[in-house]
Amino acid sequence: MPSPRSAKVTFPGALGHDLAARLDLPAGPPIAFALFAHCFTCSKDVFAASRISQGLTGHGIAVLRFDFTGLGSSDGEFANTNFTSNVDDLVAAADFLRAGHQAPGLLIGHSLGGAAVLRAAERIPEARAVATLNAPADPAHVAHNFDCALGDIETKGEAEVRLGGRPFTIRKQFLDDIAEQKMHDAIHGLRKALLVFHAPRDQQVSVDNAATIFRAALHPKSFVSLDDADHLLTRREDAAYAADVIAAWGSRYLGAATRNGAAKAPELKAEKGSVVVAESGEGNYANLISVGGRFKLRADEPVEHKGMDSGPSPYDYLLAGLGACTSMTLRMYADLKKLPLERVAVTLNHKKIHAEDCTDCETTSGRIDVIERTVEIDGDLTDAQRQRLLEIADKCPVHKTLHAEVKVRSRLAE
């Protein structure tokens, strides 16, 4: 059974800086993509973000979480950011998913990130559902974190404050920006399903904020109490609970993840001796494969190539075919010659190099493909027998095909 995967990615933020992100993918094809916004001065790796994302992958939902400009591993200066730039970063993250995978159908925001997804939602038309966790109804709520420095910020234009034990520079433009936000109108005009989580005992953002958000929103809307959870959801069970509820609630709105809304590919029917490959409709490059009508496989590209990594790549299959052929050929030869061969394992790697760097190649210009094959042979064999088996590896049919003249004749299906 394949396991969930997590890949590091980057994309340009609203202020032009590279933002560090992590794309958490489920074991199989995602049924939907979600975008997660972290809390004020937090990062994508805060417990709530990482644990909820991991929980959602268990339900088949892929999640992109990222560091806002100037935070975590992202470039840029935090002092130059504000609530509006955070919203713009969220829209940039949605653009990144839309271009490389699929636009997010679900937006999730924790604390100030919750206010940010409520504001960003209207600019992400594909999003059909929004979930907030311990979110303030007004971004200006965060100003209480640096009450003692408000005078200096107003008179000097900026001040250094300590938040979570770390120093941050807060500028007057940040205060001006959060004061100008009109969240009631954004929430009232959301036109997306809304799920409001809040802990009644939250000491940083009171539950009254959840009531304000809930009253402003139109249906469909739901409220879920996080019972005795703390503001940051530091207990694993609280994050896991939130993920399970989001997945169950979101299933009414998200549907299946298909590229450009297209229907999934029909069941493939390959005749004996034929291989049929067709797009599955998931992500950018996922394909379904039917081999002779008996075996069903998947192919995809890795995340760094804008795939979902839901199956081996075409070159992975090429190496697998050569490796399998090599192993089978050695077994047939050893059985024929009654050699004490116990086990064969073949490791293969593919790369492209400049022809001028290859001392034993006929091609002298451009780039060439190089497949490195390491054959592991177990058994009570002499050195001569081992060397002979290595020679036999070069005689496997797939090896010969790769070195022979090959014609691929293509035609359009009727």
JOMOLIN-V341309 format. One record per helix or strand. SS is the DSSP state (2 for helix, 1 for strand). FROM is the first residue (numbers start at 1). TO is the last residue. Records with the same first field share a line. If there is no record, write none. Layout:
SS=FROM-TO / FROM-TO
This chain:
1=5-12 / 18-25 / 32-37 / 61-66 / 106-110 / 129-133 / 158-163 / 166-171 / 193-198 / 221-225 / 275-279 / 287-291 / 295-299 / 312-312 / 341-354 / 367-379
2=47-57 / 78-80 / 83-100 / 112-123 / 139-156 / 172-179 / 183-188 / 208-216 / 236-254 / 259-261 / 303-305 / 314-337 / 355-357 / 383-393 / 397-403
